[in-house]
Amino acid sequence: MNKLLSAIVSLSLASSLYAATKATAYKSSIAEESFQTYVALKALEKLGYETQPIKEVAYAVAYSEMSQNKDSDDVLFMTTNWDPLHDNMYKKVNGEETLYRDGTFVESCAQGYLVDKKTAEKYNIKYINDLKDPKIAKLFDINGDGKADLSGCNPGWGCEKVIEYQLDAFKLRDTIEHKQGEYSAIIADTITRYKKGEPILYYTWTPYWVSGKLVPGEDVVWLQVKETAHPVTKDTSLPNGMNFGFNVNNQRIVANASIKEKHPDVAKLFSIMKIDVNDISAENMLIANGQNKEKDIQNHADIWIKQNQELFNSWIEKAKALQK
């Protein structure tokens, strides 16, 4: 009886210690990154981890804090490591040594410049380089300074550095103004101008809801670049020969390095989780249409898990097999 009691107490203590392991997710200010973050958090809950409120910080801060806690007993992670867009931030914290990254969470994330189809066809605009012509650039002038106004990328996201690099490389400083600020507000204004029939020039990415409102090929067209000019990679051309100036990225889950040894179940989970890019775009459209509160987004995650229950369960089963 004493042996049985002792075994029960030991098991209880082990369970308490295990359950006390905390899991904290980082994300940027982009609301549309919450969905995939919640899917990952709900998977961790199934594995028995104590999930914490999401920490909303700049990407660079997330990488820094995860790397500084590379030996932590807790799990610190972010589901939106844009590869290769975030390579410089990853390398800056010696990511190969201080962070864990294995597998691909979301594949084929495109990004680049677009203009409204009507203006592109009327003036034969195919490349961002075409806006070096002051007459073409002036078509997209909003504030009357003669320059095209490009609805651009928030500082700290990584994409802004590519845009700034290309403005110099393609000698577009005299004809394009990179408008930065809160992207959601800037792009909302861009959509409003499109609805009024005005020419628009903007940067965006997928998965994101914008391409559901301004549909490429129908409402707008992607602009190419005449040659690769990128601060991180040497070649941004696609297999079909097209070149949008940005690499097609993958989103990967990145975490503090210690999970590989201390939490192999989590390491396994993060290496096998996958969400289709179109599922994220569809969820992002729900956010754009008003379902934008945290409880709404958590509900979207629950619905996605229910619709993909077999896949979700397979993640948990394979991860649990590695629990210590």
N, C-alpha and C positions, 0 to 999 in steps of 0.2 A: 504493500500500500504506500509506504514511504517512497519507494522507488518510482511508483506511478505519479505520486504528487510532485516529486522532484522533477520528473520529466515534463509534467504539465507546466510547472513554474518556469523551467528552462525554455520551453517552447513559447510560453507567453512573453518572456523577456526578449527572446529573439524576434518575435513578431512585432513587439513594441519598438524595438530598435530599428527594424526594417521599415515599419510604417512611418517612423519619424523622418525618414529621408525625404528632403524637400526637393521639389522640382520647380524651377522658375524659368519662365519663358520671357525672352526679350523680343520687342518688335519696334519698328519705327512709328512715326505719327500717321502712316498710311492706314486708314481704317480697313482697307481692302486686304490687309495682311492678317487680319484677326481670324478669319475663317480657318485657314490652314493651321494657325497656331492653336486654336481650340481643338481641332481634330487631334493634334499631337498631345495636347494636355489630357484629353479624354482617354487616349490610349495609355498614357502614363498612370492615370487613375486606375485603370483596369489592372495594371501591373502592381498596384499597391502603393504608389508614391503619393506624397502629400503635396498637391499642386498649390502654388502660390498665385496671387494676382499678377497679371501680366505687367512687366516693366516696360513702359513706353519711353524709349530713349533714341538718340541718334545712332545710326549704324556703328559709327566709330567707337562710341561709348560702349555699345554692346560687345564688340570684339575685344575691347580693352578689359572690361570687367570679367568676361569669360576667361580670357587668357591669364589675368591676374589670379583667378581662382582655379587654375589648372589642376591643383592638387586637392581641391575641395571634396568633401564627402557627399555634398549635394549635387544635384543636376542643374546646370545652367545651360540654356540652349536658345537658338534662334532658328526659325524654319526658313528664313529668307536670305541665305547666303547666295547672292547672285554671282554665278561663276560663268565668265571671268570678270564681270564688271567690278566686283569687289576685291579683285586680286591684290590691289595695292594695300587696302585696309587689312586684308588677311595676312599679307606678308609683313606688314608693319609690326604686328604683334607676334611674329614668328609662329604663325599658325600651324605649320607642320609639326612644331614641338609642343605648343601650348593648347592646341585645340584638337577636337576629334571631328573628322568629317569622312563619311563613307556612304556611297550610294547617291542616288539622284531622286529628290522629292517631287519636283515638277520639271518636266522637260519642255523644250522648244518655246522659250519665252522671247518673242520678237520685240524690237524697239526701233525707233527711228523718227524721221520727219515726215509729215503729211501736209498736203494742201487740198483745198476743195477741188473736186473733179472738174467742175465747170470752168474755173480759172485755169487749171492745168491744161485742159484740152484747148481752150481758146488761145492761150499764149504758148503752147507746146512746152510746158515746164515739166521736165523729167528728172532733173538733178538739183540738189541744194546749191550746187555750183552755179546754176542758172541765175541765182539771185545776186550774183556779182554784178549783173547788169542793173544799174540804178532804176531804169524804167520798169523792169520786172519787179524789183524789190519794192518799189513805191506802191505797187498794187496791194501790198499787204501792210501798208502804213496806217496805223490807227491814230497816232497822236500828232501827225502833221510834220514830223521832222524829216520826212523823205526816206526814212529807213523802214525796212520790213520789220514788223513786230512779231517775234517768235515766242509763242507761249511755251516756255521752257521748263527746266528741271530745278527742283529745290536744292539749295546748297546742302551738301552732306549726303546726298543720295548716291553719288558716284557718276550718274549720267551727266551732271552739270560739267564735270571735268572733261568729258568727251566732247560735249558741245563747245565749250570754251576752246579746247584744243583745235577743233575743226574750224572754228571761226578764224583762227589765226592761220592754220595750215592752208585753207582755201581762200585766204585774203578776203574775208567777208565782213570784217569789222566796220567798214565804211558803209555797208548797205543793209546789215542785219543787226537789230537790237535784241539781245537775249533777255526776255522778260522773266524775272524770277520772283518768287514770293510763295504764297500758299497755292500749291498746284491746283487743288480742287476748286478754288475760287477763280483762278486764271482760266482753267479749262471750261468752267461754267460760262464765263464771259465769252469765250471762243465759240462755244456751241450756240449761244444767244445770237452772236454776230452771223453765224452760218444760217440760222433760221431767218434772219433778216435779208439774206441773199448777199452778204458781204464776203469777200475773199478771206480765207483763214490760213494760217501757217502755224503748225504746232508740233511739239514732240510728245510721243506717248509710248506706251509699252503694252505687252500682253503677258499674263492675264490682267485685264482691267476693263472696267465697264465702258470706257470711252468708245471703244471700237464696236460697241453695241448701239451706241447713239449715233456715231459717225462711222458708217460701215465702209471699210476699205473696198474699193471697186465699184461702189454704188454712190456714196456721198463724197468720198475723199480718195486720194491715191497716195501711195508711199513714194517718197522721193529717194533716188539713189545718190551715191557719191561717185565721182569719176575715177577716184583712186582711194585706196585705204589711207586714212590718217587717223590714228588712234593712239592714245597715250599708254595703253597696256598691251595690245596685241598687234601683230604685224600684218594680219590678213583678216578682213571682215567680209570677204566675198563668200557667197553661197555656192553650193555645188552646181546650181543652174547658171552661174555666171553673174547673177545680180549682186549688187552690193549696196546695202542700206546704211553703211557707215558704222554700224554697231554689230557686234557678234550676236548670234542667237544664243541666249543664255539659258542655263539650267539653274533652278533654285535648289539648293542643297541645305540639309539640316546640319548646323554646326554647334558643337557643345564644348564644355571644358574637357581637357584631355583625360582627366582622371576616370571618366565613365568607362573607358575601355577596360580598365582593370577592376575598378570598384563596382561598376554596374554594367556587366556584360549584357544583361537583358535589355538595358536601355540602348546600348551601343548597337545591338542587333536590331532593335525596333527602328532606330533612326536610319539604319542602313537599308531597310527593306520597305519602309513606308513610301507610297507613291500616290499622288492625286493627279488626275488628268487636268491639263491646263484649261480645257473647255469647261470643266466643272467649276473651276475657280472663277472664270469669266462670268458664268451664269449666276453664281452667287454674288459676285460684285454688282451685277445688274440689279439684283434685289436690293442691295444697299443703296444704289443710285435712285431706285424707285421709292425710297422712303423707309425700308426696313433696315434702319441704320443704327439702332440702339444695340448695346452689348447683348441684351437678352435675345434680340432678334438674331444676331450673328451666332450666338451659342445655339440657338434653335436650328439655324441653318446647318451647323456642324452635326447636331443630333440627327437631323433628317438625312444628311449625306451618309452618316454612319449606318443608319437603318437601311438605306437604299443599297449600301455596299457592305452589308453585314458579314457576308461570307469572307470577303477580302479583309475587312477589319479584324475579324476573329482569327484569321490566319496569321496576322501580324502578332497578335497577343499570344497565340499558341507557340509560335516560333521563339518569341522573346522570353516567355515564361520557362521554356526548356533550358534557358541559360541562367536562371536565377540561382544565386548561391544559397 
